[in-house]
Amino acid sequence: MLNLLDLAPAEAERVLREFAVAHGEKPFRGSQVVPHLWQKPVASFDDMTDLPKAFRELLGQHFAIPRLPLVTEQRSTDGTRKFLFQMADGQSIETVAIPDGERMTLCISSQVGCALQCAFCATGAMGFARNLAVHEIAGQVRELALLSPPVRATNIVFMGMGEPLMNWKAVDPVLTILNDPKGFGIGARHITVSTVGVLPGIVALGQRKEQFRLALSIHAPTDALRATLMPVNTKYPLSDVIRAAAEFERRVTFEYVMLGGVNDLPQHADQLARLAKDCGAFVNLIPLHPGGAMGFTPTSPEAIAKFARRIRGLGVEVAIRKSRGMDIAAACGQLRVERLRRRSPGSAEQDREIEVA
């Protein structure tokens, strides 16, 4: 049984039109199915009421449009919502919906857990289980659109569980599904892929014609400090990551989690500003979510503001990310860690998972 949600919209339409003809229907009947996959998703073939009942039954016999059951949801007083979805094998993943005026940003996961073991990350503490399939990544967006009332994304960030560029084989077609007018139709400039600096994946993303955004998880402005926080720095040193960012033709954002007494000193601001100038990057300072702090102390709001002023004074654009979901388990991986037993952490050297086209 072919899973239609693993296909790009053009491929799904081709398959469905051929299927329609092979079963005595006009080709347009196959095309009629496509909007129900992503644009205006429905729960099952039975709900595609603009199609003849006999054709819907045939579709159900030959194709699948699997659901991701919702295990639990948490709501913050600021409107942020966090969802825990379960896959067919019992594994679970997290998705966060962040409203901001007319904007609805979905923070989606690309792996179950993460192998990279960043010291301050709750996802890294749970270890790595597996990559997500195409339908499991795009399905997070689909499931929220199926809610009543629906939660429809205007922006997507690959900043949930996992390192997206270590699952490029699935993330690549998901980007197409998210952007394609026959998919979710989200503008490429509203879709951001965040990475610790997986160099082959940065190259692959840069080779796509669409204007997808790249965010680099820097978190420390020197190799020595970064290596203590992010073991992957041994494989992808900071200098190589900055060079790749400079060669990326579109604007890059630095993601920088503020860790009290660790990476928030004046010299760190100066060093970070120099790195940003080297590749024309925008700096995004992120307050550490105390619920997922992993033993670190959040930098105070006053100190973050001072850090930002110092960077801005050196001629670099900088912003402080608004803290959201402070009253729920909104740190990446925190909800899953709370509900499931932790696995043994995977190794940061598990580069077999880098699947660059």
N, C-alpha and C positions, 0 to 999 in steps of 0.2 A: 504494500500500500504506500503510495507516494505521498510524502509530507509536502503539501503545497507551500507551507510557511518557511521551508528551507530554500525556496527558489526566489530569484530576483523577479520583479513584476513582469518583465518582458518574457522571461522563460516560462513563468507560470501561465501567462496568457497563451503562449505558443502551444504548450502542452494541453491546455484546456480546450483550445479551438480544435486541435487535432482530435482530441477525445470526443468532442461534440460531433464532428463529422463522421468519425468511426462508428458512432452510435445513432446515426440517422438524423442528427439535429443540424441546424444551420450553425456556421462558425461563430456567429455573434452570441450564441448561447454560452459558449466558453468564455467569451469576453465579459459577459454579464457577471460571471463569478468573481472576477478580479477585484472590483471595488469592495466586495464583502470581505476580502482578506485583510486589507489594511486601511483603506480610505474610510470606509464605513463598516467596520468589522462586525461580524455576527458570531454567535457562540457555536453554531453548527450549520450544516448544510440545510437542515430543516427550516432554518430561519431565513433562508434566501427565497423569500416568498414571491419575488418577481420571476422566478424560474418555475417551469412545470414540475409538478410533484414527481413524476416518473424520472425526470432528469436529475432531480435532487437525490432521489434514491440511488441512482446509478453513481453519482458523485460520491456518496457515502460508502459505496461498495469498493471504490477504487482509489480514493484519496483520503488524506487525513488533514485536519486543521486542529492540532492538539492544543489544549488549554494548559495554563499554569495555575493550579489551584492556589488560592490565597489562604495561607496558614494563619496569619495574624496581621493586624494593622495597628499602628500607633499614630495618634494625632497630637501635634503640638499646639499650644495656645497661639503661636504665631502663624498657624495655618499649614506648616510643614507636615507632610504625611509620610510615614515609612511603612513599606509593605514587605512581608516575607512570603515569597512564593516557593512552591515545592515542584520539583521536576519528577519525571516518571520513575527515576531510580531512587527516589526518596531524598536526594540532596536538596538543599534549599539555598536561595539567593535573595538579596535585598535590592529594593528599588526605592528611591526617595523622590517625592514630588514637592517642589518648592515654588509656591506662588509668589509673584511680585508684580502687583498691578495687573496689566494685561498679559504679562509673561507667565508661562508655566514651564519651569525647567525640570526635566526628569534626569536624575542621576542614576545611570544604569550599570549593571554588573556585566562583566565579560568572562569571568571564571568563577568556579566554586572555590572560595579561599584564594590564597596567593602564595607563591613560592618565594617571594622576595624578602620577607622578614624584616621590613623596615621597623626600626626600634619603637616608633611611636604609633604604630598602626594596629588596630584590633583585628583587621583582616589577616595581616601577616601572622598574628599569634595563633590563628586557627590552622595554619598550614595549607597546603595545596591539595585539592582533590582531583579536579579535572577542568578542562576547558568547557565552555558552554557552546552548544550548537547554534546555528543561525536562528532557528525558530525560538530558542530559549532567550537569546539576547533581544531580538526584535519583539518577541512575545511579551516582554515586560511593558513595552509601549502599548502593545495591542490590548493587554489585559486591563490597563488603566483606562483605555478608551471604551472598554466594555462595561465599566462600572456604571451604576445608576445613582447620581448623574455621572456622565463620563468625565474623566480627567484627560484632556487632550494636550499634548506637548506642543509648545512653540519653540522650545530649545532642548537640546540633548547634550549631556556631558557624560563621557565615559570615565567617570570618576567613582564608580561604585566598587564592588569587590573585584579584585583581579587586576592584572596588567594587560590592557587590551592589545598591545603590540606583541605580546607573547601568545596571542590567539588570532593572528592576522588572517588565517584561513577562514575564520568565521566572521571576524569584524569587517573585513573587506566587503563581502556581499551585504552585510547588515547596513553599512553606510549607504549602499545603493538603495536598499529598501526604505531607509529613513528619508532619503533625499528625493527619490523618484516621484514625479507627480502621480503616478499610479500606485505608489506605495503610500508612505505617510505624508509626502510632499513638504518636508521641512527644509528650509533653505540651508545650503551647505555652510554658510557663515554662521548659522545658528547651531551647528553641530561641532563639538569640541572633543578631540581625542587626547586624553591625558596619559603621559608615560613617564617612567623614571629615566628614560633615555635609551630605549632599546634601538640601537642604531639601524639595523636592517629594516625595522618597521617604520622608522622616521623616513627613510629613503622611499619605501613603498608608498607611504601616505603622500609624500611630496610628488610622486609620479602620477597621482590621480589628477584629473583635469579640474575637478570641483574644488571650490575654495574652502575645504574643511579646515577647521582651526586646530592648532597644535598647542597643548599646554605641557610644559616640562616640570616635573616634580624635582625641584632643585634642593630645597630644604637646608642646604649648607653651602657656603660660598668657597670652600676649599676642599681639595681631595682628602686631606687628613681628617677633617671634621666629618665630611660626608661619608667616608668609609666607616666611621663608628656608628652612624645612624642608618646607613643603607648599604648592606653588603654587596649589592649589585654594582657599586661604584668601582669595585676591583675589576670587573669585566668591562664596564663602560665608564671610564674615568671622566671626570667633569670636563676636562679640556676637550675631549672628543665629542661630548654631548653639546657643548657650546659651539664647536665647529659645525656640527650637523645642524644646529639651530640657525647659524649664520647662513648656511646654504639652503635652508628651507625658504622657498620663495614667498611665503605668506607670513604674516605677523605671528610671532610666538609670544606666549605668556609664560612667565615663571610662576610656579606655585611654590609658596614658601610658608610652611607651618612654623609658627612662632613658639619656640620652646624656651621657657624661662631659664636664664642663666646658661643656656647652651649655645644658641645661635642668634641671640638678640642683642649683642653688644655693639657699640658704635663701629668698631673695626669690621664687624660682619656686614653692617649696612654699607660701608665704603666698598668692601670687596664685592658684595652683591651688585652694587651699582655699576662697578667696572665690568662685571660679567654681562649685565644687561646691555650696556653700551656696545659691547663686542658683537652682539647679534641683534641689536635694535629691539630688545624684548620689553614688554610691559610686565611690571612686577605686581603680583597679587599676594598680599600678606594675609595669612589665614590664622585666625585665633584657634588654638588647640581646643577641641571639644573635650571638656573634662571627663565626660563619660567614657571616652576611649583613649585616655591619656597614656595608658600603659606605663604609669609610674613617673611621667614627666609633669612638670608644673607649667600651666599656661602663663604666657607673658601677660602682664597686666594691660588693660586697654590704654592706659596712659603711656606705657613704655612702647606699645605698638605704634601709637600715634607719633611719638618722638622718633622712632625708627623710620617711619614713613616720611616724616619731614626731612630727615637727613638724606634719604635716597632722592627725594624730590629736589632737594637743594643741589644735588649733584647732576641735575638735568635728566633724570629718568622718571618716566611716568609710573605712578604707583597707586594702588588702591588697597583698601582694607576690606576684606570680605565680611559681609554682615553675618554674624553668628545666627544660625537658624536651628530650630529643634533642640534647644538647650534643655528642655524638660522631658525629652524622650531619648531613647537609645539611637540617636541620629548619627553617631560616628560610624564610619564605614566598618561593617562587619560586627558591630556591637550587638545588634539584635540577634543575629544568628549565634554569636558566641554565648549569649545569655540563654538561648533556648536549646542549644545542642552541645554535646560533649566536644571538646577540642580534639583535633587530630594532631598527630606528630607533625611539626613543621616540615615542609618540603625544603629542599636545598635551593639556594639562589642560583645554583649552577645548572638547574634543570632546563637547559637551553633547547632540549628536544621539543619544547613547547613553542619555540619561535618558528612560526610557519609563514614566512614571507613569500608572497607570490613572485 
